[in-house]
Amino acid sequence: MLTARSRALLDRYSLASRALAAVSGERVSREPGQGVEFHDFRPYQPGDELRYADWRVYARTLAQLISYVAQRDAPTQVHRVSGGSSRQSQGRAAMRQTWAFIDESTGARGSGPVSGLKSFALGLAPQRGSGLAIVISDLFEDAPLRPALSALKARGLDAAFLQVVAHEDLDPPRGELEVHDVETDERRPAGPDEVEAYRREVRRFLDRTRESVLRAGFRHILLVGPEGGEGTSTLELEKRAFADLLKVGVLVKR
């Protein structure tokens, strides 16, 4: 649940979207659009390293901030990659239920983020009016992104991709490490050369993802989760997430 301070700040802002904007690509109209489809981030799963949990809390905080603004202005629904969705609703009265759904998603298992996004998009009916899909995910899956992007575009949606990655995933520490595959429980040693090769491959993956999203005509934003910070307070996370959304232009003044 968001703090009162964050809610007061968010009341001054709207979502930036070509679909909902009075002037394309610049500002959001004060009149509500046809709706916002919000595709949830990949949740924390049992077995994931605890030091990586912080960025998922950061992603969940982004989800809460965005859903607050979206649901205030337009019919909004939250979907998760593992399947399931919140009830479509608009207005502040139902926000507690939306946030509860986001919180419950942290224990859900399911398909990878790209496969889940494709299933979500294929399950949507074509939009009769303006619609916006906001995707919050690391998108780390060995699956082509283009089919999901094509499905979103075919349904007439504008989309913004907030690709959130852990700082440790982007820039792991140098030295002798052990790589733990949480899916297979396999462990392998990794020296400086392997770490450097990993860094290059992650950068290539992020570049490919960004290029695919932009070519589809959607927005792509890379956000790096906070380092460490297991003791980070709720207010501090909200302030960080709010500042990032302003910086990358997801939120604009009403």
C-alpha positions in Angstrom: 0.0 0.0 0.0 1.3 3.4 -0.9 2.1 6.0 1.7 -0.2 9.1 1.9 2.8 11.3 0.8 3.2 9.3 -2.4 -0.5 9.3 -3.2 -0.6 13.1 -2.8 2.3 13.5 -5.2 0.8 11.1 -7.8 -2.4 13.2 -7.8 -0.4 15.9 -9.7 0.6 13.5 -12.5 -0.9 11.4 -15.3 0.5 8.7 -17.6 2.3 9.7 -20.7 0.9 7.8 -23.7 0.2 8.3 -27.4 -3.0 6.3 -26.9 -4.3 8.5 -24.1 -2.6 11.8 -25.1 -4.4 15.0 -26.3 -1.2 15.7 -28.2 0.5 12.6 -29.5 3.5 11.5 -27.5 3.7 14.6 -25.3 0.9 14.9 -22.7 -1.9 12.8 -21.4 -5.4 14.1 -21.9 -7.3 14.8 -18.7 -10.2 12.9 -20.2 -10.0 9.1 -19.5 -9.2 6.9 -22.4 -10.6 3.5 -23.2 -8.4 1.7 -20.7 -5.0 0.7 -19.4 -3.8 -2.9 -19.5 -1.0 -3.4 -17.0 1.2 -6.4 -17.4 2.8 -7.3 -14.1 6.5 -8.0 -13.5 7.9 -11.5 -13.0 7.4 -12.2 -9.3 10.0 -13.4 -6.8 10.0 -17.2 -6.7 11.1 -19.6 -4.0 14.8 -20.5 -4.7 15.8 -17.0 -6.0 18.8 -15.5 -4.2 17.6 -13.2 -1.4 20.0 -10.5 -2.5 18.0 -10.2 -5.7 14.7 -9.7 -4.0 15.2 -6.0 -3.6 14.8 -5.2 -7.3 11.6 -7.2 -7.3 10.2 -5.1 -4.4 11.3 -2.0 -6.4 9.4 -3.4 -9.5 6.4 -4.0 -7.4 6.6 -0.4 -6.1 6.7 0.8 -9.7 3.6 -1.3 -10.4 1.7 0.2 -7.5 2.6 3.8 -8.4 1.6 3.3 -12.1 -1.6 1.4 -11.2 -2.6 4.2 -8.9 -2.4 6.9 -11.6 -3.9 4.6 -14.3 -6.8 3.4 -12.3 -7.6 7.0 -11.1 -8.0 8.1 -14.8 -9.2 5.1 -16.8 -10.5 1.5 -16.6 -7.5 -0.5 -15.5 -6.6 -4.2 -15.2 -3.4 -5.9 -13.9 -2.2 -9.1 -15.6 0.6 -11.3 -14.4 2.9 -13.5 -16.5 1.9 -16.6 -14.6 -1.7 -16.1 -15.5 -4.6 -14.4 -13.9 -5.7 -10.8 -13.8 -7.3 -8.4 -11.4 -10.8 -7.2 -11.9 -11.0 -4.3 -14.3 -11.9 -1.2 -12.3 -11.6 2.6 -12.2 -11.5 5.0 -9.3 -9.9 5.0 -5.9 -12.5 2.8 -4.2 -11.1 -0.4 -5.8 -7.4 0.4 -5.5 -6.8 -1.7 -2.4 -8.0 -4.7 -4.3 -5.6 -3.9 -7.2 -2.7 -3.5 -4.8 -3.6 -6.7 -3.0 -3.5 -8.5 -6.4 0.0 -7.1 -7.1 1.2 -8.2 -3.7 -0.3 -11.7 -4.2 1.7 -12.1 -7.5 4.9 -12.4 -5.5 4.2 -16.1 -4.8 3.0 -17.0 -8.3 4.7 -19.4 -10.6 4.2 -19.7 -14.3 5.7 -19.2 -17.8 8.6 -16.9 -18.5 7.9 -13.2 -19.0 8.1 -13.2 -22.8 5.9 -16.3 -23.2 3.5 -14.9 -20.7 3.4 -11.5 -22.5 2.6 -13.3 -25.8 -0.2 -15.3 -24.2 -1.6 -12.1 -22.6 -1.5 -10.2 -26.0 -3.1 -13.1 -27.9 -5.9 -13.3 -25.4 -6.9 -9.7 -25.8 -9.7 -8.6 -28.1 -8.8 -5.8 -30.6 -9.3 -2.4 -29.1 -12.1 -0.3 -30.3 -10.6 2.9 -28.8 -7.4 4.0 -27.3 -5.6 1.6 -24.9 -2.2 1.4 -23.2 -0.3 -1.6 -22.0 2.5 -1.1 -19.6 4.9 -4.0 -19.2 7.2 -4.2 -16.2 9.6 -7.1 -16.4 13.3 -8.0 -16.8 12.2 -9.9 -20.0 14.9 -12.5 -19.2 13.8 -15.5 -21.3 15.3 -17.3 -24.2 12.3 -16.7 -26.4 11.7 -14.4 -29.4 10.0 -11.1 -28.4 8.7 -10.2 -31.8 5.6 -12.4 -31.8 4.4 -10.8 -28.5 5.1 -7.3 -29.9 3.2 -8.1 -33.1 0.3 -9.4 -31.1 0.2 -6.2 -29.1 0.3 -4.0 -32.2 -2.3 -6.0 -34.0 -4.7 -5.3 -31.2 -4.3 -1.6 -31.5 -2.5 -1.0 -28.2 0.1 1.5 -27.4 2.8 0.0 -25.1 5.6 1.1 -22.8 8.2 -1.4 -21.7 9.9 -0.8 -18.4 12.7 -3.3 -18.4 13.8 -3.6 -14.8 17.0 -5.5 -14.1 18.9 -6.0 -10.9 22.2 -4.1 -10.5 23.9 -7.4 -9.8 22.5 -8.9 -13.0 23.8 -6.0 -15.1 27.2 -5.7 -13.4 28.2 -8.7 -11.3 31.2 -8.2 -9.0 34.6 -9.1 -10.4 36.6 -12.1 -9.0 35.9 -15.8 -8.6 32.2 -16.4 -8.5 29.8 -19.3 -8.4 26.9 -19.2 -10.8 23.7 -20.8 -9.4 20.9 -21.8 -11.9 17.8 -21.6 -9.6 15.7 -23.5 -12.1 18.0 -26.6 -12.3 20.0 -26.0 -9.0 23.2 -26.5 -11.1 26.2 -24.6 -9.8 29.3 -23.7 -11.8 32.4 -21.7 -11.0 32.9 -18.5 -12.9 36.2 -16.6 -13.2 37.0 -13.1 -14.4 36.8 -14.1 -18.1 33.4 -15.7 -17.7 32.1 -12.7 -15.8 33.3 -10.4 -18.5 31.7 -12.6 -21.2 28.5 -12.5 -19.2 28.5 -8.7 -19.0 28.9 -8.4 -22.8 26.1 -10.9 -23.4 23.7 -9.1 -21.1 24.4 -5.8 -22.9 23.8 -7.4 -26.2 20.6 -8.9 -24.9 19.4 -5.5 -23.6 20.3 -3.8 -26.9 18.5 -6.5 -29.0 15.4 -6.1 -26.7 15.4 -2.4 -27.0 15.8 -2.5 -30.8 12.9 -4.9 -31.1 10.6 -2.8 -29.0 11.5 0.4 -30.7 11.0 -1.1 -34.2 7.6 -2.2 -33.2 6.8 1.5 -32.4 6.7 1.1 -28.7 8.6 2.8 -25.9 11.5 1.1 -24.1 13.0 2.2 -20.8 15.8 0.4 -18.9 15.6 0.8 -15.1 18.3 -0.6 -12.9 17.1 -1.8 -9.4 18.8 -0.4 -6.3 22.0 -2.0 -5.1 21.8 -4.1 -1.9 19.7 -2.1 0.5 17.9 -4.9 2.3 16.9 -2.4 5.0 15.4 0.1 2.5 12.2 1.6 3.8 8.9 1.6 1.9 9.0 5.4 1.7 12.6 5.3 0.3 11.6 2.8 -2.4 8.6 4.8 -3.3 10.7 8.0 -3.6 13.2 6.2 -5.8 10.5 4.6 -8.0 8.7 7.9 -8.3 11.8 9.8 -9.3 12.7 7.2 -11.9 9.2 7.4 -13.5 9.5 11.2 -13.7 13.0 11.0 -15.1 12.1 8.6 -17.9 8.9 10.4 -18.8 6.3 7.8 -17.8 4.6 10.4 -15.6 3.7 13.9 -16.8 2.2 16.9 -15.0 -1.7 17.0 -15.2 
